[in-house]
Amino acid sequence: MPDSPRAKKTSKTSAEKSTFRTEFAGYYPPTDDDLRHFVTEGLVVLDTNAVLDLYRFTDTTREEYLAALALLGPAALDSKSGR
C-alpha cells in the first residue's frame, strides 16, 4: 500500500517532531493545566436531546438538572441558537 497516507513519510523540523505522547494523546490522562483550561475556558453545547429530556424528568430531577446547568453560567450554549 505505497499510496496509503500512512505509508507516506514526511520530514519534520525539530519543532514539529512527534512523540509517542503527541501521537497517542487520547491514551494519557489530562494534565492539571489541561483540566484548568477545560474548566475555565470550556464550552458546553446542549443538543436537542438534552433539552427534550427536561420533559421526561420528574420535577425534582428537572430542578437538579437546571441547577447544574445554571452552575455552568455562560459556558452553556444551546447548539441551535448559539446562546
Secondary structure, 3 states (H helix, E strand, C coil): CCCCCCCCCCCCCHHHCCCHHHHCHHHCCCCHHHHHHHHHHCCEEECHHHHHHHHHCCHHHHHHHHHHHHHHHHHEEECCCCC
